[in-house]
Amino acid sequence: MSVIDPARMAIVATIPTRTGARSGAIDPATGDIYLPSAELTAPVVPNARPTMTPGSFQILKISN
């Protein structure tokens, strides 16, 4: 098992994803990244959060 050293982390690439795909999981065996995502609908109430469009949930896989 490898350990990530926060002091040595650096941005190596910027990858466009869907809006709202922020947090995810890393497969330590392959280095693949999995990001939950969905299409978002604009909020009806000002300053509210957008809502997920029903049936649009997907898992985005980013392979290195």
PDBQT receptor file of N, H, CA, C and O in Angstrom, charges set to zero:
ATOM      1  N   MET A   1       0.843  -1.179   0.000  1.00  0.00    +0.000 N 
ATOM      2  CA  MET A   1       0.000   0.000   0.000  1.00  0.00    +0.000 C 
ATOM      3  C   MET A   1       0.882   1.234   0.000  1.00  0.00    +0.000 C 
ATOM      4  O   MET A   1       1.837   1.323   0.771  1.00  0.00    +0.000 OA
ATOM      5  N   SER A   2       0.562   2.181  -0.863  1.00  0.00    +0.000 N 
ATOM      6  H   SER A   2      -0.214   2.108  -1.489  1.00  0.00    +0.000 HD
ATOM      7  CA  SER A   2       1.342   3.418  -0.901  1.00  0.00    +0.000 C 
ATOM      8  C   SER A   2       0.693   4.477  -0.025  1.00  0.00    +0.000 C 
ATOM      9  O   SER A   2      -0.511   4.437   0.227  1.00  0.00    +0.000 OA
ATOM     10  N   VAL A   3       1.485   5.406   0.426  1.00  0.00    +0.000 N 
ATOM     11  H   VAL A   3       2.463   5.438   0.221  1.00  0.00    +0.000 HD
ATOM     12  CA  VAL A   3       1.007   6.494   1.267  1.00  0.00    +0.000 C 
ATOM     13  C   VAL A   3       1.240   7.804   0.521  1.00  0.00    +0.000 C 
ATOM     14  O   VAL A   3       2.319   8.027  -0.029  1.00  0.00    +0.000 OA
ATOM     15  N   ILE A   4       0.241   8.655   0.505  1.00  0.00    +0.000 N 
ATOM     16  H   ILE A   4      -0.634   8.474   0.952  1.00  0.00    +0.000 HD
ATOM     17  CA  ILE A   4       0.368   9.950  -0.152  1.00  0.00    +0.000 C 
ATOM     18  C   ILE A   4       0.928  10.960   0.833  1.00  0.00    +0.000 C 
ATOM     19  O   ILE A   4       0.405  11.120   1.936  1.00  0.00    +0.000 OA
ATOM     20  N   ASP A   5       1.982  11.633   0.434  1.00  0.00    +0.000 N 
ATOM     21  H   ASP A   5       2.406  11.502  -0.462  1.00  0.00    +0.000 HD
ATOM     22  CA  ASP A   5       2.612  12.663   1.259  1.00  0.00    +0.000 C 
ATOM     23  C   ASP A   5       2.072  14.025   0.815  1.00  0.00    +0.000 C 
ATOM     24  O   ASP A   5       2.437  14.498  -0.261  1.00  0.00    +0.000 OA
ATOM     25  N   PRO A   6       1.202  14.678   1.624  1.00  0.00    +0.000 N 
ATOM     26  CA  PRO A   6       0.634  15.968   1.224  1.00  0.00    +0.000 C 
ATOM     27  C   PRO A   6       1.683  17.036   0.923  1.00  0.00    +0.000 C 
ATOM     28  O   PRO A   6       1.422  17.942   0.130  1.00  0.00    +0.000 OA
ATOM     29  N   ALA A   7       2.844  16.951   1.529  1.00  0.00    +0.000 N 
ATOM     30  H   ALA A   7       3.056  16.215   2.172  1.00  0.00    +0.000 HD
ATOM     31  CA  ALA A   7       3.890  17.947   1.311  1.00  0.00    +0.000 C 
ATOM     32  C   ALA A   7       4.503  17.822  -0.085  1.00  0.00    +0.000 C 
ATOM     33  O   ALA A   7       5.142  18.760  -0.563  1.00  0.00    +0.000 OA
ATOM     34  N   ARG A   8       4.317  16.676  -0.741  1.00  0.00    +0.000 N 
ATOM     35  H   ARG A   8       3.798  15.914  -0.353  1.00  0.00    +0.000 HD
ATOM     36  CA  ARG A   8       4.922  16.452  -2.049  1.00  0.00    +0.000 C 
ATOM     37  C   ARG A   8       3.892  16.405  -3.172  1.00  0.00    +0.000 C 
ATOM     38  O   ARG A   8       4.240  16.062  -4.302  1.00  0.00    +0.000 OA
ATOM     39  N   MET A   9       2.643  16.738  -2.893  1.00  0.00    +0.000 N 
ATOM     40  H   MET A   9       2.360  17.016  -1.976  1.00  0.00    +0.000 HD
ATOM     41  CA  MET A   9       1.607  16.712  -3.912  1.00  0.00    +0.000 C 
ATOM     42  C   MET A   9       1.736  17.928  -4.821  1.00  0.00    +0.000 C 
ATOM     43  O   MET A   9       2.109  19.012  -4.375  1.00  0.00    +0.000 OA
ATOM     44  N   ALA A  10       1.422  17.735  -6.108  1.00  0.00    +0.000 N 
ATOM     45  H   ALA A  10       1.119  16.854  -6.470  1.00  0.00    +0.000 HD
ATOM     46  CA  ALA A  10       1.495  18.825  -7.075  1.00  0.00    +0.000 C 
ATOM     47  C   ALA A  10       0.458  18.589  -8.171  1.00  0.00    +0.000 C 
ATOM     48  O   ALA A  10       0.099  17.446  -8.454  1.00  0.00    +0.000 OA
ATOM     49  N   ILE A  11      -0.014  19.658  -8.778  1.00  0.00    +0.000 N 
ATOM     50  H   ILE A  11       0.279  20.586  -8.548  1.00  0.00    +0.000 HD
ATOM     51  CA  ILE A  11      -0.918  19.551  -9.917  1.00  0.00    +0.000 C 
ATOM     52  C   ILE A  11      -0.090  19.152 -11.135  1.00  0.00    +0.000 C 
ATOM     53  O   ILE A  11       0.881  19.828 -11.476  1.00  0.00    +0.000 OA
ATOM     54  N   VAL A  12      -0.470  18.059 -11.789  1.00  0.00    +0.000 N 
ATOM     55  H   VAL A  12      -1.259  17.510 -11.512  1.00  0.00    +0.000 HD
ATOM     56  CA  VAL A  12       0.254  17.607 -12.974  1.00  0.00    +0.000 C 
ATOM     57  C   VAL A  12      -0.583  17.746 -14.236  1.00  0.00    +0.000 C 
ATOM     58  O   VAL A  12      -0.048  17.718 -15.345  1.00  0.00    +0.000 OA
ATOM     59  N   ALA A  13      -1.910  17.897 -14.073  1.00  0.00    +0.000 N 
ATOM     60  H   ALA A  13      -2.345  17.920 -13.173  1.00  0.00    +0.000 HD
ATOM     61  CA  ALA A  13      -2.786  18.074 -15.233  1.00  0.00    +0.000 C 
ATOM     62  C   ALA A  13      -4.120  18.634 -14.763  1.00  0.00    +0.000 C 
ATOM     63  O   ALA A  13      -4.520  18.442 -13.615  1.00  0.00    +0.000 OA
ATOM     64  N   THR A  14      -4.795  19.322 -15.661  1.00  0.00    +0.000 N 
ATOM     65  H   THR A  14      -4.470  19.478 -16.593  1.00  0.00    +0.000 HD
ATOM     66  CA  THR A  14      -6.154  19.787 -15.416  1.00  0.00    +0.000 C 
ATOM     67  C   THR A  14      -7.041  19.072 -16.426  1.00  0.00    +0.000 C 
ATOM     68  O   THR A  14      -6.826  19.170 -17.634  1.00  0.00    +0.000 OA
ATOM     69  N   ILE A  15      -8.036  18.353 -15.923  1.00  0.00    +0.000 N 
ATOM     70  H   ILE A  15      -8.211  18.273 -14.942  1.00  0.00    +0.000 HD
ATOM     71  CA  ILE A  15      -8.894  17.538 -16.771  1.00  0.00    +0.000 C 
ATOM     72  C   ILE A  15     -10.317  18.074 -16.695  1.00  0.00    +0.000 C 
ATOM     73  O   ILE A  15     -10.881  18.152 -15.603  1.00  0.00    +0.000 OA
ATOM     74  N   PRO A  16     -10.915  18.447 -17.830  1.00  0.00    +0.000 N 
ATOM     75  CA  PRO A  16     -12.303  18.916 -17.787  1.00  0.00    +0.000 C 
ATOM     76  C   PRO A  16     -13.252  17.762 -17.461  1.00  0.00    +0.000 C 
ATOM     77  O   PRO A  16     -13.146  16.675 -18.029  1.00  0.00    +0.000 OA
ATOM     78  N   THR A  17     -14.159  18.009 -16.558  1.00  0.00    +0.000 N 
ATOM     79  H   THR A  17     -14.246  18.892 -16.095  1.00  0.00    +0.000 HD
ATOM     80  CA  THR A  17     -15.168  17.016 -16.203  1.00  0.00    +0.000 C 
ATOM     81  C   THR A  17     -16.531  17.693 -16.250  1.00  0.00    +0.000 C 
ATOM     82  O   THR A  17     -16.644  18.831 -16.703  1.00  0.00    +0.000 OA
ATOM     83  N   ARG A  18     -17.553  17.009 -15.790  1.00  0.00    +0.000 N 
ATOM     84  H   ARG A  18     -17.461  16.083 -15.421  1.00  0.00    +0.000 HD
ATOM     85  CA  ARG A  18     -18.875  17.611 -15.725  1.00  0.00    +0.000 C 
ATOM     86  C   ARG A  18     -18.948  18.557 -14.531  1.00  0.00    +0.000 C 
ATOM     87  O   ARG A  18     -18.235  18.383 -13.543  1.00  0.00    +0.000 OA
ATOM     88  N   THR A  19     -19.815  19.557 -14.635  1.00  0.00    +0.000 N 
ATOM     89  H   THR A  19     -20.394  19.698 -15.438  1.00  0.00    +0.000 HD
ATOM     90  CA  THR A  19     -20.029  20.479 -13.532  1.00  0.00    +0.000 C 
ATOM     91  C   THR A  19     -20.503  19.700 -12.314  1.00  0.00    +0.000 C 
ATOM     92  O   THR A  19     -21.384  18.847 -12.417  1.00  0.00    +0.000 OA
ATOM     93  N   GLY A  20     -19.922  19.993 -11.176  1.00  0.00    +0.000 N 
ATOM     94  H   GLY A  20     -19.206  20.686 -11.092  1.00  0.00    +0.000 HD
ATOM     95  CA  GLY A  20     -20.335  19.339  -9.943  1.00  0.00    +0.000 C 
ATOM     96  C   GLY A  20     -19.517  18.115  -9.578  1.00  0.00    +0.000 C 
ATOM     97  O   GLY A  20     -19.656  17.606  -8.465  1.00  0.00    +0.000 OA
ATOM     98  N   ALA A  21     -18.666  17.620 -10.475  1.00  0.00    +0.000 N 
ATOM     99  H   ALA A  21     -18.554  18.033 -11.378  1.00  0.00    +0.000 HD
ATOM    100  CA  ALA A  21     -17.827  16.451 -10.174  1.00  0.00    +0.000 C 
ATOM    101  C   ALA A  21     -16.593  16.938  -9.427  1.00  0.00    +0.000 C 
ATOM    102  O   ALA A  21     -15.601  17.323 -10.046  1.00  0.00    +0.000 OA
ATOM    103  N   ARG A  22     -16.650  16.922  -8.107  1.00  0.00    +0.000 N 
ATOM    104  H   ARG A  22     -17.456  16.609  -7.604  1.00  0.00    +0.000 HD
ATOM    105  CA  ARG A  22     -15.551  17.478  -7.323  1.00  0.00    +0.000 C 
ATOM    106  C   ARG A  22     -14.811  16.433  -6.513  1.00  0.00    +0.000 C 
ATOM    107  O   ARG A  22     -13.586  16.338  -6.601  1.00  0.00    +0.000 OA
ATOM    108  N   SER A  23     -15.524  15.655  -5.732  1.00  0.00    +0.000 N 
ATOM    109  H   SER A  23     -16.518  15.732  -5.661  1.00  0.00    +0.000 HD
ATOM    110  CA  SER A  23     -14.854  14.678  -4.887  1.00  0.00    +0.000 C 
ATOM    111  C   SER A  23     -15.038  13.298  -5.491  1.00  0.00    +0.000 C 
ATOM    112  O   SER A  23     -16.001  13.053  -6.219  1.00  0.00    +0.000 OA
ATOM    113  N   GLY A  24     -14.127  12.410  -5.192  1.00  0.00    +0.000 N 
ATOM    114  H   GLY A  24     -13.345  12.608  -4.601  1.00  0.00    +0.000 HD
ATOM    115  CA  GLY A  24     -14.218  11.079  -5.764  1.00  0.00    +0.000 C 
ATOM    116  C   GLY A  24     -13.349  10.099  -5.015  1.00  0.00    +0.000 C 
ATOM    117  O   GLY A  24     -12.995  10.317  -3.856  1.00  0.00    +0.000 OA
ATOM    118  N   ALA A  25     -13.010   9.019  -5.688  1.00  0.00    +0.000 N 
ATOM    119  H   ALA A  25     -13.297   8.843  -6.630  1.00  0.00    +0.000 HD
ATOM    120  CA  ALA A  25     -12.202   7.968  -5.085  1.00  0.00    +0.000 C 
ATOM    121  C   ALA A  25     -11.111   7.554  -6.058  1.00  0.00    +0.000 C 
ATOM    122  O   ALA A  25     -11.294   7.612  -7.274  1.00  0.00    +0.000 OA
ATOM    123  N   ILE A  26      -9.974   7.136  -5.513  1.00  0.00    +0.000 N 
ATOM    124  H   ILE A  26      -9.826   7.089  -4.525  1.00  0.00    +0.000 HD
ATOM    125  CA  ILE A  26      -8.850   6.663  -6.316  1.00  0.00    +0.000 C 
ATOM    126  C   ILE A  26      -8.689   5.172  -6.079  1.00  0.00    +0.000 C 
ATOM    127  O   ILE A  26      -8.670   4.719  -4.935  1.00  0.00    +0.000 OA
ATOM    128  N   ASP A  27      -8.573   4.406  -7.166  1.00  0.00    +0.000 N 
ATOM    129  H   ASP A  27      -8.588   4.774  -8.095  1.00  0.00    +0.000 HD
ATOM    130  CA  ASP A  27      -8.280   2.982  -7.068  1.00  0.00    +0.000 C 
ATOM    131  C   ASP A  27      -6.768   2.861  -6.881  1.00  0.00    +0.000 C 
ATOM    132  O   ASP A  27      -6.018   3.151  -7.813  1.00  0.00    +0.000 OA
ATOM    133  N   PRO A  28      -6.300   2.443  -5.711  1.00  0.00    +0.000 N 
ATOM    134  CA  PRO A  28      -4.855   2.409  -5.464  1.00  0.00    +0.000 C 
ATOM    135  C   PRO A  28      -4.121   1.412  -6.351  1.00  0.00    +0.000 C 
ATOM    136  O   PRO A  28      -2.924   1.569  -6.591  1.00  0.00    +0.000 OA
ATOM    137  N   ALA A  29      -4.813   0.393  -6.840  1.00  0.00    +0.000 N 
ATOM    138  H   ALA A  29      -5.786   0.265  -6.645  1.00  0.00    +0.000 HD
ATOM    139  CA  ALA A  29      -4.161  -0.610  -7.681  1.00  0.00    +0.000 C 
ATOM    140  C   ALA A  29      -3.889  -0.086  -9.086  1.00  0.00    +0.000 C 
ATOM    141  O   ALA A  29      -2.865  -0.423  -9.680  1.00  0.00    +0.000 OA
ATOM    142  N   THR A  30      -4.793   0.735  -9.628  1.00  0.00    +0.000 N 
ATOM    143  H   THR A  30      -5.625   1.009  -9.146  1.00  0.00    +0.000 HD
ATOM    144  CA  THR A  30      -4.660   1.203 -11.012  1.00  0.00    +0.000 C 
ATOM    145  C   THR A  30      -4.375   2.690 -11.131  1.00  0.00    +0.000 C 
ATOM    146  O   THR A  30      -3.875   3.138 -12.163  1.00  0.00    +0.000 OA
ATOM    147  N   GLY A  31      -4.683   3.467 -10.095  1.00  0.00    +0.000 N 
ATOM    148  H   GLY A  31      -5.089   3.103  -9.257  1.00  0.00    +0.000 HD
ATOM    149  CA  GLY A  31      -4.545   4.915 -10.155  1.00  0.00    +0.000 C 
ATOM    150  C   GLY A  31      -5.730   5.594 -10.819  1.00  0.00    +0.000 C 
ATOM    151  O   GLY A  31      -5.739   6.816 -10.971  1.00  0.00    +0.000 OA
ATOM    152  N   ASP A  32      -6.742   4.810 -11.221  1.00  0.00    +0.000 N 
ATOM    153  H   ASP A  32      -6.735   3.817 -11.098  1.00  0.00    +0.000 HD
ATOM    154  CA  ASP A  32      -7.941   5.385 -11.826  1.00  0.00    +0.000 C 
ATOM    155  C   ASP A  32      -8.705   6.203 -10.793  1.00  0.00    +0.000 C 
ATOM    156  O   ASP A  32      -8.713   5.881  -9.605  1.00  0.00    +0.000 OA
ATOM    157  N   ILE A  33      -9.348   7.269 -11.267  1.00  0.00    +0.000 N 
ATOM    158  H   ILE A  33      -9.341   7.531 -12.232  1.00  0.00    +0.000 HD
ATOM    159  CA  ILE A  33     -10.132   8.145 -10.396  1.00  0.00    +0.000 C 
ATOM    160  C   ILE A  33     -11.596   8.007 -10.788  1.00  0.00    +0.000 C 
ATOM    161  O   ILE A  33     -11.927   8.020 -11.974  1.00  0.00    +0.000 OA
ATOM    162  N   TYR A  34     -12.471   7.876  -9.804  1.00  0.00    +0.000 N 
ATOM    163  H   TYR A  34     -12.203   7.866  -8.840  1.00  0.00    +0.000 HD
ATOM    164  CA  TYR A  34     -13.910   7.751 -10.021  1.00  0.00    +0.000 C 
ATOM    165  C   TYR A  34     -14.614   8.957  -9.406  1.00  0.00    +0.000 C 
ATOM    166  O   TYR A  34     -14.477   9.224  -8.212  1.00  0.00    +0.000 OA
ATOM    167  N   LEU A  35     -15.372   9.684 -10.235  1.00  0.00    +0.000 N 
ATOM    168  H   LEU A  35     -15.484   9.467 -11.204  1.00  0.00    +0.000 HD
ATOM    169  CA  LEU A  35     -16.055  10.890  -9.785  1.00  0.00    +0.000 C 
ATOM    170  C   LEU A  35     -17.566  10.747  -9.969  1.00  0.00    +0.000 C 
ATOM    171  O   LEU A  35     -18.024  10.499 -11.085  1.00  0.00    +0.000 OA
ATOM    172  N   PRO A  36     -18.350  10.897  -8.895  1.00  0.00    +0.000 N 
ATOM    173  CA  PRO A  36     -19.801  10.915  -9.071  1.00  0.00    +0.000 C 
ATOM    174  C   PRO A  36     -20.225  12.228  -9.702  1.00  0.00    +0.000 C 
ATOM    175  O   PRO A  36     -19.668  13.279  -9.384  1.00  0.00    +0.000 OA
ATOM    176  N   SER A  37     -21.208  12.178 -10.596  1.00  0.00    +0.000 N 
ATOM    177  H   SER A  37     -21.660  11.324 -10.854  1.00  0.00    +0.000 HD
ATOM    178  CA  SER A  37     -21.644  13.377 -11.298  1.00  0.00    +0.000 C 
ATOM    179  C   SER A  37     -23.094  13.230 -11.727  1.00  0.00    +0.000 C 
ATOM    180  O   SER A  37     -23.623  12.121 -11.804  1.00  0.00    +0.000 OA
ATOM    181  N   ALA A  38     -23.727  14.355 -12.003  1.00  0.00    +0.000 N 
ATOM    182  H   ALA A  38     -23.297  15.256 -11.940  1.00  0.00    +0.000 HD
ATOM    183  CA  ALA A  38     -25.095  14.377 -12.517  1.00  0.00    +0.000 C 
ATOM    184  C   ALA A  38     -25.331  15.716 -13.198  1.00  0.00    +0.000 C 
ATOM    185  O   ALA A  38     -24.620  16.686 -12.936  1.00  0.00    +0.000 OA
ATOM    186  N   GLU A  39     -26.328  15.767 -14.070  1.00  0.00    +0.000 N 
ATOM    187  H   GLU A  39     -26.906  14.979 -14.283  1.00  0.00    +0.000 HD
ATOM    188  CA  GLU A  39     -26.733  17.041 -14.646  1.00  0.00    +0.000 C 
ATOM    189  C   GLU A  39     -27.453  17.826 -13.560  1.00  0.00    +0.000 C 
ATOM    190  O   GLU A  39     -28.215  17.264 -12.773  1.00  0.00    +0.000 OA
ATOM    191  N   LEU A  40     -27.205  19.124 -13.526  1.00  0.00    +0.000 N 
ATOM    192  H   LEU A  40     -26.586  19.580 -14.166  1.00  0.00    +0.000 HD
ATOM    193  CA  LEU A  40     -27.793  19.954 -12.482  1.00  0.00    +0.000 C 
ATOM    194  C   LEU A  40     -28.812  20.915 -13.079  1.00  0.00    +0.000 C 
ATOM    195  O   LEU A  40     -28.628  21.435 -14.179  1.00  0.00    +0.000 OA
ATOM    196  N   THR A  41     -29.883  21.141 -12.339  1.00  0.00    +0.000 N 
ATOM    197  H   THR A  41     -30.033  20.718 -11.445  1.00  0.00    +0.000 HD
ATOM    198  CA  THR A  41     -30.923  22.075 -12.719  1.00  0.00    +0.000 C 
ATOM    199  C   THR A  41     -30.760  23.339 -11.892  1.00  0.00    +0.000 C 
ATOM    200  O   THR A  41     -30.525  23.268 -10.686  1.00  0.00    +0.000 OA
ATOM    201  N   ALA A  42     -30.883  24.493 -12.530  1.00  0.00    +0.000 N 
ATOM    202  H   ALA A  42     -31.074  24.551 -13.510  1.00  0.00    +0.000 HD
ATOM    203  CA  ALA A  42     -30.730  25.768 -11.826  1.00  0.00    +0.000 C 
ATOM    204  C   ALA A  42     -31.743  25.864 -10.688  1.00  0.00    +0.000 C 
ATOM    205  O   ALA A  42     -32.880  25.415 -10.831  1.00  0.00    +0.000 OA
ATOM    206  N   PRO A  43     -31.339  26.446  -9.560  1.00  0.00    +0.000 N 
ATOM    207  CA  PRO A  43     -32.256  26.573  -8.426  1.00  0.00    +0.000 C 
ATOM    208  C   PRO A  43     -33.391  27.549  -8.727  1.00  0.00    +0.000 C 
ATOM    209  O   PRO A  43     -33.213  28.530  -9.450  1.00  0.00    +0.000 OA
ATOM    210  N   VAL A  44     -34.552  27.261  -8.161  1.00  0.00    +0.000 N 
ATOM    211  H   VAL A  44     -34.696  26.465  -7.574  1.00  0.00    +0.000 HD
ATOM    212  CA  VAL A  44     -35.713  28.138  -8.314  1.00  0.00    +0.000 C 
ATOM    213  C   VAL A  44     -35.582  29.339  -7.383  1.00  0.00    +0.000 C 
ATOM    214  O   VAL A  44     -35.932  30.461  -7.750  1.00  0.00    +0.000 OA
ATOM    215  N   VAL A  45     -35.080  29.097  -6.188  1.00  0.00    +0.000 N 
ATOM    216  H   VAL A  45     -34.795  28.186  -5.890  1.00  0.00    +0.000 HD
ATOM    217  CA  VAL A  45     -34.908  30.139  -5.175  1.00  0.00    +0.000 C 
ATOM    218  C   VAL A  45     -33.501  30.736  -5.314  1.00  0.00    +0.000 C 
ATOM    219  O   VAL A  45     -32.531  29.982  -5.387  1.00  0.00    +0.000 OA
ATOM    220  N   PRO A  46     -33.365  32.057  -5.353  1.00  0.00    +0.000 N 
ATOM    221  CA  PRO A  46     -32.037  32.675  -5.449  1.00  0.00    +0.000 C 
ATOM    222  C   PRO A  46     -31.116  32.227  -4.305  1.00  0.00    +0.000 C 
ATOM    223  O   PRO A  46     -31.557  32.053  -3.169  1.00  0.00    +0.000 OA
ATOM    224  N   ASN A  47     -29.851  32.047  -4.624  1.00  0.00    +0.000 N 
ATOM    225  H   ASN A  47     -29.493  32.188  -5.547  1.00  0.00    +0.000 HD
ATOM    226  CA  ASN A  47     -28.808  31.635  -3.672  1.00  0.00    +0.000 C 
ATOM    227  C   ASN A  47     -28.979  30.219  -3.147  1.00  0.00    +0.000 C 
ATOM    228  O   ASN A  47     -28.289  29.836  -2.202  1.00  0.00    +0.000 OA
ATOM    229  N   ALA A  48     -29.869  29.435  -3.723  1.00  0.00    +0.000 N 
ATOM    230  H   ALA A  48     -30.430  29.746  -4.490  1.00  0.00    +0.000 HD
ATOM    231  CA  ALA A  48     -30.023  28.029  -3.327  1.00  0.00    +0.000 C 
ATOM    232  C   ALA A  48     -29.082  27.174  -4.169  1.00  0.00    +0.000 C 
ATOM    233  O   ALA A  48     -28.548  27.632  -5.179  1.00  0.00    +0.000 OA
ATOM    234  N   ARG A  49     -28.890  25.954  -3.751  1.00  0.00    +0.000 N 
ATOM    235  H   ARG A  49     -29.324  25.581  -2.931  1.00  0.00    +0.000 HD
ATOM    236  CA  ARG A  49     -28.041  25.031  -4.502  1.00  0.00    +0.000 C 
ATOM    237  C   ARG A  49     -28.816  24.456  -5.680  1.00  0.00    +0.000 C 
ATOM    238  O   ARG A  49     -30.034  24.300  -5.598  1.00  0.00    +0.000 OA
ATOM    239  N   PRO A  50     -28.133  24.140  -6.769  1.00  0.00    +0.000 N 
ATOM    240  CA  PRO A  50     -28.821  23.487  -7.877  1.00  0.00    +0.000 C 
ATOM    241  C   PRO A  50     -29.246  22.079  -7.465  1.00  0.00    +0.000 C 
ATOM    242  O   PRO A  50     -28.688  21.509  -6.528  1.00  0.00    +0.000 OA
ATOM    243  N   THR A  51     -30.225  21.523  -8.160  1.00  0.00    +0.000 N 
ATOM    244  H   THR A  51     -30.678  21.986  -8.921  1.00  0.00    +0.000 HD
ATOM    245  CA  THR A  51     -30.692  20.168  -7.846  1.00  0.00    +0.000 C 
ATOM    246  C   THR A  51     -30.304  19.224  -8.967  1.00  0.00    +0.000 C 
ATOM    247  O   THR A  51     -30.140  19.627 -10.119  1.00  0.00    +0.000 OA
ATOM    248  N   MET A  52     -30.162  17.953  -8.602  1.00  0.00    +0.000 N 
ATOM    249  H   MET A  52     -30.295  17.626  -7.667  1.00  0.00    +0.000 HD
ATOM    250  CA  MET A  52     -29.802  16.934  -9.570  1.00  0.00    +0.000 C 
ATOM    251  C   MET A  52     -31.008  16.602 -10.442  1.00  0.00    +0.000 C 
ATOM    252  O   MET A  52     -32.116  16.420  -9.937  1.00  0.00    +0.000 OA
ATOM    253  N   THR A  53     -30.789  16.526 -11.755  1.00  0.00    +0.000 N 
ATOM    254  H   THR A  53     -29.889  16.674 -12.166  1.00  0.00    +0.000 HD
ATOM    255  CA  THR A  53     -31.836  16.132 -12.677  1.00  0.00    +0.000 C 
ATOM    256  C   THR A  53     -32.061  14.625 -12.522  1.00  0.00    +0.000 C 
ATOM    257  O   THR A  53     -31.114  13.849 -12.655  1.00  0.00    +0.000 OA
ATOM    258  N   PRO A  54     -33.292  14.201 -12.245  1.00  0.00    +0.000 N 
ATOM    259  CA  PRO A  54     -33.556  12.772 -12.063  1.00  0.00    +0.000 C 
ATOM    260  C   PRO A  54     -33.077  11.944 -13.261  1.00  0.00    +0.000 C 
ATOM    261  O   PRO A  54     -33.284  12.327 -14.413  1.00  0.00    +0.000 OA
ATOM    262  N   GLY A  55     -32.438  10.812 -12.979  1.00  0.00    +0.000 N 
ATOM    263  H   GLY A  55     -32.270  10.501 -12.044  1.00  0.00    +0.000 HD
ATOM    264  CA  GLY A  55     -31.976   9.898 -14.003  1.00  0.00    +0.000 C 
ATOM    265  C   GLY A  55     -30.651  10.276 -14.668  1.00  0.00    +0.000 C 
ATOM    266  O   GLY A  55     -30.221   9.606 -15.606  1.00  0.00    +0.000 OA
ATOM    267  N   SER A  56     -29.997  11.348 -14.191  1.00  0.00    +0.000 N 
ATOM    268  H   SER A  56     -30.346  11.893 -13.428  1.00  0.00    +0.000 HD
ATOM    269  CA  SER A  56     -28.765  11.793 -14.852  1.00  0.00    +0.000 C 
ATOM    270  C   SER A  56     -27.488  11.399 -14.105  1.00  0.00    +0.000 C 
ATOM    271  O   SER A  56     -26.394  11.754 -14.544  1.00  0.00    +0.000 OA
ATOM    272  N   PHE A  57     -27.601  10.678 -12.997  1.00  0.00    +0.000 N 
ATOM    273  H   PHE A  57     -28.490  10.389 -12.641  1.00  0.00    +0.000 HD
ATOM    274  CA  PHE A  57     -26.413  10.305 -12.213  1.00  0.00    +0.000 C 
ATOM    275  C   PHE A  57     -25.501   9.398 -13.026  1.00  0.00    +0.000 C 
ATOM    276  O   PHE A  57     -25.962   8.472 -13.694  1.00  0.00    +0.000 OA
ATOM    277  N   GLN A  58     -24.198   9.676 -12.963  1.00  0.00    +0.000 N 
ATOM    278  H   GLN A  58     -23.824  10.428 -12.421  1.00  0.00    +0.000 HD
ATOM    279  CA  GLN A  58     -23.181   8.861 -13.626  1.00  0.00    +0.000 C 
ATOM    280  C   GLN A  58     -21.924   8.834 -12.769  1.00  0.00    +0.000 C 
ATOM    281  O   GLN A  58     -21.697   9.724 -11.949  1.00  0.00    +0.000 OA
ATOM    282  N   ILE A  59     -21.108   7.795 -12.972  1.00  0.00    +0.000 N 
ATOM    283  H   ILE A  59     -21.293   7.073 -13.639  1.00  0.00    +0.000 HD
ATOM    284  CA  ILE A  59     -19.776   7.741 -12.390  1.00  0.00    +0.000 C 
ATOM    285  C   ILE A  59     -18.793   7.983 -13.523  1.00  0.00    +0.000 C 
ATOM    286  O   ILE A  59     -18.771   7.228 -14.496  1.00  0.00    +0.000 OA
ATOM    287  N   LEU A  60     -17.977   9.026 -13.409  1.00  0.00    +0.000 N 
ATOM    288  H   LEU A  60     -17.995   9.639 -12.619  1.00  0.00    +0.000 HD
ATOM    289  CA  LEU A  60     -16.955   9.322 -14.409  1.00  0.00    +0.000 C 
ATOM    290  C   LEU A  60     -15.664   8.619 -14.014  1.00  0.00    +0.000 C 
ATOM    291  O   LEU A  60     -15.224   8.718 -12.868  1.00  0.00    +0.000 OA
ATOM    292  N   LYS A  61     -15.059   7.911 -14.957  1.00  0.00    +0.000 N 
ATOM    293  H   LYS A  61     -15.416   7.831 -15.888  1.00  0.00    +0.000 HD
ATOM    294  CA  LYS A  61     -13.791   7.212 -14.697  1.00  0.00    +0.000 C 
ATOM    295  C   LYS A  61     -12.693   7.917 -15.468  1.00  0.00    +0.000 C 
ATOM    296  O   LYS A  61     -12.790   8.101 -16.681  1.00  0.00    +0.000 OA
ATOM    297  N   ILE A  62     -11.649   8.311 -14.756  1.00  0.00    +0.000 N 
ATOM    298  H   ILE A  62     -11.570   8.162 -13.771  1.00  0.00    +0.000 HD
ATOM    299  CA  ILE A  62     -10.495   8.949 -15.366  1.00  0.00    +0.000 C 
ATOM    300  C   ILE A  62      -9.315   7.987 -15.206  1.00  0.00    +0.000 C 
ATOM    301  O   ILE A  62      -8.880   7.695 -14.092  1.00  0.00    +0.000 OA
ATOM    302  N   SER A  63      -8.816   7.509 -16.330  1.00  0.00    +0.000 N 
ATOM    303  H   SER A  63      -9.169   7.746 -17.234  1.00  0.00    +0.000 HD
ATOM    304  CA  SER A  63      -7.691   6.564 -16.319  1.00  0.00    +0.000 C 
ATOM    305  C   SER A  63      -6.401   7.289 -16.629  1.00  0.00    +0.000 C 
ATOM    306  O   SER A  63      -6.372   8.213 -17.442  1.00  0.00    +0.000 OA
ATOM    307  N   ASN A  64      -5.346   6.869 -15.981  1.00  0.00    +0.000 N 
ATOM    308  H   ASN A  64      -5.370   6.118 -15.321  1.00  0.00    +0.000 HD
ATOM    309  CA  ASN A  64      -4.055   7.510 -16.266  1.00  0.00    +0.000 C 
ATOM    310  C   ASN A  64      -3.252   6.701 -17.234  1.00  0.00    +0.000 C 
ATOM    311  O   ASN A  64      -2.138   7.089 -17.588  1.00  0.00    +0.000 OA
TER     312      ASN A  64
